[in-house]
C-alpha cells in the first residue's frame, strides 16, 4: 500500500505573503503522482470533496496524476485581522500565531485502488486527475464545483449536489445524480448487461447512446418534456396505481413513468428530473 500526502502549511503561505502581495493572492498548487500496483490491470479511483470540482481524464499513462489547486483566501486574511482587533485584553499586546489556511490532499493506493481525500471542508479544492483509460470511478462533491469525466472505460458512480455533471466519450456504465445542475453523458460503447440511472432535480438530463444501443428506458420529467432521436417503442398500457394504508387513511399513487424499448430492449436505463427536459440522443 502506498500513501502519498502533502501539506502546504501556514509558514509557506506567510513567506509568500511577505515576498509579494501579488503572490499572496495567487492559487496554491501541488501535484501527486501515484504509481499503481499493477499497471496492466484496470484501476479504481475514489474521490470525495465537500467544496470543489473534480475533473478526470483518461489517457495512456500508467500512473494516476493528481493536480490540486486551492484558490487564495483573501477573505480569510481579512477575517484574521478582525479577530486580532477583537482579541482579549488579557493578551497585553501579544501577537496571535495563525494556524494558517493550508491545503492538504492525500492519496492512498492498494491493489490498484486509489482513494483521494482532502480538507476541502476548510476551503475549495479543485482536482484534475489523469488516469489510465481503463479506470472505474466513484466521484462526489457537494458545493462550488462541477464533475467532468473524459475518455474513461469502466463503471462510473458520480454524485454532485450543487453543480453539473458532464461525462464525455465514456465506455461501460454509469450511475449519475445531481440536485442543482445539468447532467450530460455521451457514451462511446455500453456495457450490454448493466442497468444505468441518470437524475437531477433542477436541470436537464441529456444522454447520448451509440446507434446500436439496446435498452429498456424508464423516463420521468415532472415539469419538462422528453425528446429522443431513437424510435422508442413506448408501452401504452395504463399507468399502474398502488394503494397504501396508514393510521386508517388510504393513499393512492399513480405511476406516470414513460416506459419503452430501444432497439428491442435491454438493461434498464432510468432518467428522471423535476425542473428540466430529458434528451435521449443517437450518436452520429
QUICORNOR-V918258 format. One record per backbone hydrogen bond with DSSP energy under -1.0 kcal/mol. CO is the residue of the C=O (numbers start at 0). NH is the residue of the N-H. Records with the same first field share a line. If there is no record, write none. Layout:
CO = NH  NH
//
This chain:
1 = 108
3 = 106
5 = 104
8 = 12
9 = 13
10 = 14
11 = 15
12 = 16
13 = 17
14 = 18
15 = 19
19 = 23
22 = 25
27 = 69
29 = 67
31 = 65
33 = 63
37 = 40
42 = 135
43 = 113
44 = 137
45 = 115
46 = 139
49 = 142
50 = 124
52 = 126
53 = 147
54 = 128
55 = 149
56 = 130
58 = 132
63 = 33
64 = 129
65 = 31
66 = 127
67 = 29
68 = 125
69 = 27
72 = 76
73 = 77
74 = 78
75 = 79
76 = 80
77 = 81
78 = 82
79 = 83
80 = 84
81 = 85
83 = 86
87 = 90
88 = 91
90 = 93
102 = 7
103 = 118
104 = 5
105 = 116
106 = 3
107 = 114
108 = 1
109 = 112
111 = 43
112 = 109
113 = 45
114 = 107
115 = 47
116 = 105
118 = 121
125 = 68
126 = 54
127 = 66
128 = 56
129 = 64
130 = 58
132 = 134  152
133 = 42
135 = 44
136 = 156
137 = 46
138 = 158
139 = 48
141 = 161
142 = 51
145 = 53
146 = 165
147 = 55
148 = 167
149 = 57
151 = 170
152 = 134
153 = 172
154 = 136
155 = 174
156 = 138
157 = 176
158 = 140
160 = 179
163 = 146
164 = 183
165 = 148
166 = 185
167 = 150
169 = 187
170 = 153
171 = 190
172 = 155
173 = 196
174 = 157
175 = 198
176 = 159
178 = 201
181 = 164
182 = 205
183 = 166
184 = 207
185 = 169
188 = 171
190 = 193
195 = 269
196 = 175
197 = 271
198 = 177
200 = 273  274
201 = 180
203 = 182
204 = 278
205 = 184
206 = 280
207 = 186
208 = 282
209 = 212
214 = 261
215 = 268
216 = 259
217 = 270
218 = 257
219 = 272
224 = 277
226 = 279
229 = 231
231 = 233
232 = 260
239 = 254
241 = 252
243 = 250
245 = 248
248 = 245
250 = 243
252 = 241
257 = 218
258 = 234
259 = 216
260 = 232
261 = 214  264
266 = 215
267 = 195
268 = 217
269 = 197
270 = 219
271 = 199
272 = 221
273 = 222
274 = 202
276 = 204
277 = 226
278 = 206
279 = 228
280 = 208
//
